[in-house]
């Protein structure tokens, strides 16, 4: 309990935002695992899965669940992993 009404409100807001961010980050982690599974399995629809993953990262960054630069870095690394897997499969 805060020392003032505004401190109480701030505490309630922080709890709500933390819960919202937790939901977004959990969804993002699940999507990330799905992308990695598709890439490592050499799935034909891995590029489609990657595009959906990019969308999930963009949404999480837009909702400030993660920083935008972190989302960009993760997307770049996923694209690189997909390209490396495709190149290895071509050999």
ROBA-179367 format. One record per residue: x negated, y negated, z of N, C-alpha, C, CB in turn. Coordinates in steps of 0.05 Angstrom, whole numbers. Glycine has a CB too. Example, Ala and Ser with C-alpha at 12.3 -4.5 7.8 and 13.67 -1.06 7.14 Angstrom:
BEGIN
{n_c1=-264	n_c2=114	n_c3=156	ca_c1=-246	ca_c2=90	ca_c3=156	c_c1=-264	c_c2=66	c_c3=156	cb_c1=-226	cb_c2=89	cb_c3=181}
{n_c1=-257	n_c2=45	n_c3=142	ca_c1=-273	ca_c2=21	ca_c3=143	c_c1=-258	c_c2=-1	c_c3=157	cb_c1=-282	cb_c2=12	cb_c3=114}
END
This chain:
BEGIN
{n_c1=-17	n_c2=23	n_c3=0	ca_c1=0	ca_c2=0	ca_c3=0	c_c1=-18	c_c2=-25	c_c3=0	cb_c1=19	cb_c2=0	cb_c3=24}
{n_c1=-11	n_c2=-43	n_c3=-18	ca_c1=-28	ca_c2=-67	ca_c3=-21	c_c1=-21	c_c2=-88	c_c3=0	cb_c1=-24	cb_c2=-79	cb_c3=-48}
{n_c1=-37	n_c2=-109	n_c3=-1	ca_c1=-33	ca_c2=-131	ca_c3=18	c_c1=-12	c_c2=-151	c_c3=9	cb_c1=-59	cb_c2=-146	cb_c3=22}
{n_c1=-3	n_c2=-148	n_c3=-15	ca_c1=18	ca_c2=-167	ca_c3=-26	c_c1=36	c_c2=-152	c_c3=-45	cb_c1=5	cb_c2=-191	cb_c3=-39}
{n_c1=57	n_c2=-165	n_c3=-52	ca_c1=76	ca_c2=-154	ca_c3=-71	c_c1=63	c_c2=-149	c_c3=-98	cb_c1=101	cb_c2=-172	cb_c3=-75}
{n_c1=46	n_c2=-168	n_c3=-107	ca_c1=33	ca_c2=-165	ca_c3=-133	c_c1=13	c_c2=-142	c_c3=-132	cb_c1=19	cb_c2=-191	cb_c3=-140}
{n_c1=0	n_c2=-138	n_c3=-109	ca_c1=-19	ca_c2=-116	ca_c3=-107	c_c1=-4	c_c2=-89	c_c3=-108	cb_c1=-35	cb_c2=-118	cb_c3=-80}
{n_c1=20	n_c2=-88	n_c3=-96	ca_c1=36	ca_c2=-64	ca_c3=-98	c_c1=44	c_c2=-59	c_c3=-127	cb_c1=62	cb_c2=-67	cb_c3=-81}
{n_c1=52	n_c2=-80	n_c3=-141	ca_c1=60	ca_c2=-77	ca_c3=-169	c_c1=36	c_c2=-67	c_c3=-186	cb_c1=71	cb_c2=-103	cb_c3=-180}
{n_c1=13	n_c2=-79	n_c3=-181	ca_c1=-11	ca_c2=-71	ca_c3=-196	c_c1=-17	c_c2=-42	c_c3=-191	cb_c1=-35	cb_c2=-89	cb_c3=-187}
{n_c1=-13	n_c2=-33	n_c3=-167	ca_c1=-18	ca_c2=-4	ca_c3=-160	c_c1=1	c_c2=14	c_c3=-176	cb_c1=-15	cb_c2=0	cb_c3=-130}
{n_c1=27	n_c2=6	n_c3=-177	ca_c1=46	ca_c2=22	ca_c3=-192	c_c1=39	c_c2=22	c_c3=-222	cb_c1=75	cb_c2=10	cb_c3=-188}
{n_c1=31	n_c2=-1	n_c3=-232	ca_c1=23	ca_c2=-2	ca_c3=-261	c_c1=-1	c_c2=15	c_c3=-266	cb_c1=17	cb_c2=-31	cb_c3=-269}
{n_c1=-20	n_c2=15	n_c3=-248	ca_c1=-44	ca_c2=31	ca_c3=-252	c_c1=-38	c_c2=61	c_c3=-253	cb_c1=-65	cb_c2=26	cb_c3=-230}
{n_c1=-20	n_c2=69	n_c3=-235	ca_c1=-11	ca_c2=97	ca_c3=-235	c_c1=2	c_c2=105	c_c3=-261	cb_c1=7	cb_c2=103	cb_c3=-211}
{n_c1=20	n_c2=88	n_c3=-271	ca_c1=34	ca_c2=94	ca_c3=-296	c_c1=15	c_c2=95	c_c3=-319	cb_c1=56	cb_c2=72	cb_c3=-301}
{n_c1=-4	n_c2=76	n_c3=-320	ca_c1=-23	ca_c2=75	ca_c3=-343	c_c1=-41	c_c2=99	c_c3=-342	cb_c1=-39	cb_c2=50	cb_c3=-342}
{n_c1=-50	n_c2=107	n_c3=-318	ca_c1=-67	ca_c2=130	ca_c3=-315	c_c1=-53	c_c2=156	c_c3=-325	cb_c1=-77	cb_c2=134	cb_c3=-286}
{n_c1=-28	n_c2=158	n_c3=-318	ca_c1=-12	ca_c2=181	ca_c3=-327	c_c1=-9	c_c2=181	c_c3=-358	cb_c1=16	cb_c2=182	cb_c3=-314}
{n_c1=-4	n_c2=158	n_c3=-369	ca_c1=-1	ca_c2=156	ca_c3=-398	c_c1=-27	c_c2=162	c_c3=-412	cb_c1=9	cb_c2=127	cb_c3=-406}
{n_c1=-49	n_c2=152	n_c3=-402	ca_c1=-75	ca_c2=157	ca_c3=-414	c_c1=-82	c_c2=187	c_c3=-411	cb_c1=-97	cb_c2=140	cb_c3=-401}
{n_c1=-75	n_c2=199	n_c3=-389	ca_c1=-81	ca_c2=227	ca_c3=-385	c_c1=-66	c_c2=244	c_c3=-406	cb_c1=-73	cb_c2=236	cb_c3=-357}
{n_c1=-42	n_c2=237	n_c3=-412	ca_c1=-26	ca_c2=252	ca_c3=-432	c_c1=-39	c_c2=249	c_c3=-459	cb_c1=3	cb_c2=241	cb_c3=-433}
{n_c1=-47	n_c2=224	n_c3=-466	ca_c1=-60	ca_c2=219	ca_c3=-492	c_c1=-86	c_c2=234	c_c3=-495	cb_c1=-64	cb_c2=189	cb_c3=-496}
{n_c1=-103	n_c2=233	n_c3=-474	ca_c1=-129	ca_c2=246	ca_c3=-475	c_c1=-126	c_c2=277	c_c3=-476	cb_c1=-146	cb_c2=239	cb_c3=-451}
{n_c1=-106	n_c2=288	n_c3=-463	ca_c1=-101	ca_c2=316	ca_c3=-464	c_c1=-93	c_c2=325	c_c3=-492	cb_c1=-79	cb_c2=324	cb_c3=-443}
{n_c1=-75	n_c2=310	n_c3=-504	ca_c1=-67	ca_c2=316	ca_c3=-532	c_c1=-91	c_c2=314	c_c3=-550	cb_c1=-45	cb_c2=296	cb_c3=-541}
{n_c1=-108	n_c2=295	n_c3=-545	ca_c1=-132	ca_c2=291	ca_c3=-562	c_c1=-151	c_c2=315	c_c3=-559	cb_c1=-146	cb_c2=265	cb_c3=-555}
{n_c1=-155	n_c2=324	n_c3=-535	ca_c1=-172	ca_c2=347	ca_c3=-530	c_c1=-161	c_c2=372	c_c3=-544	cb_c1=-176	cb_c2=353	cb_c3=-500}
{n_c1=-135	n_c2=376	n_c3=-543	ca_c1=-123	ca_c2=399	ca_c3=-556	c_c1=-127	c_c2=397	c_c3=-586	cb_c1=-93	cb_c2=401	cb_c3=-550}
{n_c1=-124	n_c2=374	n_c3=-597	ca_c1=-127	ca_c2=370	ca_c3=-626	c_c1=-157	c_c2=375	c_c3=-634	cb_c1=-119	cb_c2=341	cb_c3=-635}
{n_c1=-175	n_c2=366	n_c3=-617	ca_c1=-203	ca_c2=370	ca_c3=-622	c_c1=-210	c_c2=399	c_c3=-622	cb_c1=-220	cb_c2=355	cb_c3=-600}
{n_c1=-199	n_c2=415	n_c3=-604	ca_c1=-204	ca_c2=443	ca_c3=-603	c_c1=-193	c_c2=457	c_c3=-628	cb_c1=-191	cb_c2=456	cb_c3=-578}
{n_c1=-170	n_c2=447	n_c3=-638	ca_c1=-158	ca_c2=458	ca_c3=-662	c_c1=-175	c_c2=453	c_c3=-686	cb_c1=-129	cb_c2=447	cb_c3=-666}
{n_c1=-186	n_c2=429	n_c3=-688	ca_c1=-204	ca_c2=421	ca_c3=-710	c_c1=-229	c_c2=438	c_c3=-710	cb_c1=-211	cb_c2=392	cb_c3=-709}
{n_c1=-241	n_c2=441	n_c3=-686	ca_c1=-266	ca_c2=457	ca_c3=-685	c_c1=-261	c_c2=486	c_c3=-692	cb_c1=-278	cb_c2=455	cb_c3=-657}
{n_c1=-238	n_c2=496	n_c3=-684	ca_c1=-231	ca_c2=524	ca_c3=-691	c_c1=-228	c_c2=527	c_c3=-721	cb_c1=-205	cb_c2=533	cb_c3=-676}
{n_c1=-215	n_c2=508	n_c3=-734	ca_c1=-212	ca_c2=509	ca_c3=-763	c_c1=-238	c_c2=507	c_c3=-777	cb_c1=-193	cb_c2=487	cb_c3=-772}
{n_c1=-256	n_c2=490	n_c3=-767	ca_c1=-282	ca_c2=486	ca_c3=-780	c_c1=-299	c_c2=511	c_c3=-777	cb_c1=-297	cb_c2=462	cb_c3=-769}
{n_c1=-300	n_c2=522	n_c3=-753	ca_c1=-317	ca_c2=545	ca_c3=-748	c_c1=-306	c_c2=570	c_c3=-762	cb_c1=-320	cb_c2=551	cb_c3=-718}
{n_c1=-280	n_c2=572	n_c3=-765	ca_c1=-268	ca_c2=595	ca_c3=-779	c_c1=-271	c_c2=593	c_c3=-809	cb_c1=-239	cb_c2=598	cb_c3=-771}
{n_c1=-279	n_c2=569	n_c3=-819	ca_c1=-281	ca_c2=566	ca_c3=-848	c_c1=-254	c_c2=565	c_c3=-861	cb_c1=-298	cb_c2=587	cb_c3=-860}
{n_c1=-235	n_c2=555	n_c3=-848	ca_c1=-207	ca_c2=554	ca_c3=-858	c_c1=-205	c_c2=537	c_c3=-883	cb_c1=-189	cb_c2=543	cb_c3=-836}
{n_c1=-187	n_c2=545	n_c3=-901	ca_c1=-183	ca_c2=531	ca_c3=-926	c_c1=-170	c_c2=504	c_c3=-920	cb_c1=-166	cb_c2=548	cb_c3=-945}
{n_c1=-153	n_c2=503	n_c3=-901	ca_c1=-138	ca_c2=478	ca_c3=-894	c_c1=-153	c_c2=461	c_c3=-873	cb_c1=-110	cb_c2=484	cb_c3=-885}
{n_c1=-179	n_c2=466	n_c3=-870	ca_c1=-194	ca_c2=450	ca_c3=-850	c_c1=-194	c_c2=420	c_c3=-857	cb_c1=-223	cb_c2=460	cb_c3=-849}
{n_c1=-196	n_c2=412	n_c3=-882	ca_c1=-195	ca_c2=383	ca_c3=-888	c_c1=-168	c_c2=370	c_c3=-880	cb_c1=-200	cb_c2=378	cb_c3=-917}
{n_c1=-147	n_c2=385	n_c3=-883	ca_c1=-120	ca_c2=375	ca_c3=-875	c_c1=-119	c_c2=373	c_c3=-844	cb_c1=-98	cb_c2=394	cb_c3=-885}
{n_c1=-130	n_c2=393	n_c3=-831	ca_c1=-131	ca_c2=392	ca_c3=-801	c_c1=-149	c_c2=369	c_c3=-792	cb_c1=-142	cb_c2=419	cb_c3=-790}
{n_c1=-171	n_c2=364	n_c3=-806	ca_c1=-188	ca_c2=342	ca_c3=-799	c_c1=-173	c_c2=315	c_c3=-802	cb_c1=-213	cb_c2=342	cb_c3=-817}
{n_c1=-158	n_c2=312	n_c3=-823	ca_c1=-143	ca_c2=288	ca_c3=-828	c_c1=-123	c_c2=283	c_c3=-805	cb_c1=-128	cb_c2=288	cb_c3=-854}
{n_c1=-110	n_c2=305	n_c3=-796	ca_c1=-91	ca_c2=302	ca_c3=-773	c_c1=-106	c_c2=295	c_c3=-748	cb_c1=-76	cb_c2=329	cb_c3=-769}
{n_c1=-130	n_c2=306	n_c3=-745	ca_c1=-147	ca_c2=299	ca_c3=-722	c_c1=-156	c_c2=270	c_c3=-722	cb_c1=-171	cb_c2=317	cb_c3=-721}
{n_c1=-162	n_c2=260	n_c3=-746	ca_c1=-169	ca_c2=231	ca_c3=-748	c_c1=-146	c_c2=214	c_c3=-740	cb_c1=-177	cb_c2=225	cb_c3=-777}
{n_c1=-122	n_c2=222	n_c3=-747	ca_c1=-98	ca_c2=207	ca_c3=-739	c_c1=-96	c_c2=207	c_c3=-709	cb_c1=-73	cb_c2=219	cb_c3=-753}
{n_c1=-100	n_c2=230	n_c3=-697	ca_c1=-98	ca_c2=232	ca_c3=-667	c_c1=-119	c_c2=214	c_c3=-654	cb_c1=-102	cb_c2=261	cb_c3=-658}
{n_c1=-143	n_c2=213	n_c3=-664	ca_c1=-164	ca_c2=196	ca_c3=-653	c_c1=-156	c_c2=166	c_c3=-656	cb_c1=-191	cb_c2=201	cb_c3=-666}
{n_c1=-145	n_c2=159	n_c3=-679	ca_c1=-137	ca_c2=132	ca_c3=-684	c_c1=-115	c_c2=123	c_c3=-665	cb_c1=-129	cb_c2=128	cb_c3=-713}
{n_c1=-96	n_c2=141	n_c3=-661	ca_c1=-74	ca_c2=135	ca_c3=-643	c_c1=-84	c_c2=132	c_c3=-614	cb_c1=-52	cb_c2=158	cb_c3=-644}
{n_c1=-102	n_c2=149	n_c3=-605	ca_c1=-113	ca_c2=147	ca_c3=-578	c_c1=-128	c_c2=121	c_c3=-575	cb_c1=-131	cb_c2=171	cb_c3=-572}
{n_c1=-143	n_c2=113	n_c3=-596	ca_c1=-158	ca_c2=88	ca_c3=-594	c_c1=-139	c_c2=64	c_c3=-594	cb_c1=-178	cb_c2=86	cb_c3=-617}
{n_c1=-118	n_c2=66	n_c3=-610	ca_c1=-99	ca_c2=44	ca_c3=-611	c_c1=-85	c_c2=40	c_c3=-584	cb_c1=-79	cb_c2=48	cb_c3=-633}
{n_c1=-80	n_c2=63	n_c3=-571	ca_c1=-66	ca_c2=62	ca_c3=-545	c_c1=-86	c_c2=57	c_c3=-522	cb_c1=-51	cb_c2=87	cb_c3=-540}
{n_c1=-111	n_c2=52	n_c3=-528	ca_c1=-132	ca_c2=47	ca_c3=-509	c_c1=-136	c_c2=70	c_c3=-489	cb_c1=-126	cb_c2=22	cb_c3=-493}
{n_c1=-130	n_c2=95	n_c3=-498	ca_c1=-136	ca_c2=118	ca_c3=-482	c_c1=-166	c_c2=124	c_c3=-483	cb_c1=-120	cb_c2=143	cb_c3=-491}
{n_c1=-178	n_c2=118	n_c3=-506	ca_c1=-207	ca_c2=119	ca_c3=-509	c_c1=-216	c_c2=94	c_c3=-524	cb_c1=-216	cb_c2=146	cb_c3=-525}
{n_c1=-241	n_c2=87	n_c3=-522	ca_c1=-251	ca_c2=63	ca_c3=-537	c_c1=-252	c_c2=69	c_c3=-567	cb_c1=-279	cb_c2=56	cb_c3=-527}
{n_c1=-248	n_c2=48	n_c3=-583	ca_c1=-248	ca_c2=51	ca_c3=-612	c_c1=-274	c_c2=62	c_c3=-623	cb_c1=-241	cb_c2=24	cb_c3=-625}
{n_c1=-296	n_c2=52	n_c3=-612	ca_c1=-322	ca_c2=62	ca_c3=-622	c_c1=-327	c_c2=91	c_c3=-615	cb_c1=-345	cb_c2=45	cb_c3=-610}
{n_c1=-316	n_c2=101	n_c3=-593	ca_c1=-318	ca_c2=129	ca_c3=-587	c_c1=-302	c_c2=145	c_c3=-607	cb_c1=-309	cb_c2=135	cb_c3=-558}
{n_c1=-278	n_c2=135	n_c3=-614	ca_c1=-262	ca_c2=149	ca_c3=-633	c_c1=-276	c_c2=150	c_c3=-660	cb_c1=-234	cb_c2=135	cb_c3=-636}
{n_c1=-288	n_c2=128	n_c3=-669	ca_c1=-302	ca_c2=128	ca_c3=-694	c_c1=-326	c_c2=147	c_c3=-694	cb_c1=-312	cb_c2=99	cb_c3=-700}
{n_c1=-340	n_c2=148	n_c3=-672	ca_c1=-363	ca_c2=166	ca_c3=-669	c_c1=-355	c_c2=195	c_c3=-671	cb_c1=-379	cb_c2=161	cb_c3=-643}
{n_c1=-333	n_c2=202	n_c3=-657	ca_c1=-323	ca_c2=230	ca_c3=-657	c_c1=-314	c_c2=237	c_c3=-684	cb_c1=-300	cb_c2=233	cb_c3=-636}
{n_c1=-300	n_c2=219	n_c3=-698	ca_c1=-290	ca_c2=225	ca_c3=-725	c_c1=-313	c_c2=229	c_c3=-744	cb_c1=-273	cb_c2=202	cb_c3=-735}
{n_c1=-334	n_c2=213	n_c3=-742	ca_c1=-358	ca_c2=217	ca_c3=-759	c_c1=-371	c_c2=244	c_c3=-754	cb_c1=-378	cb_c2=194	cb_c3=-755}
{n_c1=-373	n_c2=252	n_c3=-729	ca_c1=-386	ca_c2=277	ca_c3=-723	c_c1=-369	c_c2=301	c_c3=-732	cb_c1=-391	cb_c2=280	cb_c3=-693}
{n_c1=-342	n_c2=298	n_c3=-731	ca_c1=-325	ca_c2=320	ca_c3=-741	c_c1=-327	c_c2=322	c_c3=-771	cb_c1=-296	cb_c2=315	cb_c3=-733}
{n_c1=-328	n_c2=299	n_c3=-785	ca_c1=-331	ca_c2=300	ca_c3=-814	c_c1=-358	c_c2=312	c_c3=-822	cb_c1=-329	cb_c2=272	cb_c3=-826}
{n_c1=-379	n_c2=306	n_c3=-807	ca_c1=-405	ca_c2=317	ca_c3=-812	c_c1=-405	c_c2=347	c_c3=-808	cb_c1=-426	cb_c2=304	cb_c3=-794}
{n_c1=-392	n_c2=356	n_c3=-787	ca_c1=-390	ca_c2=385	ca_c3=-781	c_c1=-375	c_c2=399	c_c3=-803	cb_c1=-376	cb_c2=390	cb_c3=-754}
{n_c1=-354	n_c2=387	n_c3=-813	ca_c1=-338	ca_c2=399	ca_c3=-835	c_c1=-355	c_c2=401	c_c3=-860	cb_c1=-313	cb_c2=384	cb_c3=-841}
{n_c1=-370	n_c2=380	n_c3=-866	ca_c1=-387	ca_c2=380	ca_c3=-890	c_c1=-409	c_c2=400	c_c3=-888	cb_c1=-399	cb_c2=352	cb_c3=-895}
{n_c1=-421	n_c2=403	n_c3=-864	ca_c1=-442	ca_c2=423	ca_c3=-860	c_c1=-431	c_c2=451	c_c3=-863	cb_c1=-455	cb_c2=419	cb_c3=-833}
{n_c1=-407	n_c2=456	n_c3=-852	ca_c1=-395	ca_c2=482	ca_c3=-854	c_c1=-388	c_c2=489	c_c3=-883	cb_c1=-370	cb_c2=484	cb_c3=-837}
{n_c1=-379	n_c2=469	n_c3=-898	ca_c1=-372	ca_c2=474	ca_c3=-926	c_c1=-397	c_c2=479	c_c3=-942	cb_c1=-358	cb_c2=450	cb_c3=-938}
{n_c1=-419	n_c2=465	n_c3=-936	ca_c1=-444	ca_c2=469	ca_c3=-950	c_c1=-455	c_c2=497	c_c3=-944	cb_c1=-464	cb_c2=448	cb_c3=-943}
{n_c1=-453	n_c2=506	n_c3=-919	ca_c1=-463	ca_c2=532	ca_c3=-911	c_c1=-446	c_c2=554	c_c3=-924	cb_c1=-462	cb_c2=535	cb_c3=-880}
{n_c1=-420	n_c2=549	n_c3=-927	ca_c1=-403	ca_c2=569	ca_c3=-940	c_c1=-408	c_c2=571	c_c3=-970	cb_c1=-373	cb_c2=562	cb_c3=-935}
{n_c1=-417	n_c2=549	n_c3=-982	ca_c1=-423	ca_c2=549	ca_c3=-1010	c_c1=-448	c_c2=564	c_c3=-1017	cb_c1=-425	cb_c2=520	cb_c3=-1020}
{n_c1=-466	n_c2=566	n_c3=-997	ca_c1=-492	ca_c2=580	ca_c3=-1002	c_c1=-488	c_c2=609	c_c3=-1002	cb_c1=-512	cb_c2=573	cb_c3=-982}
END
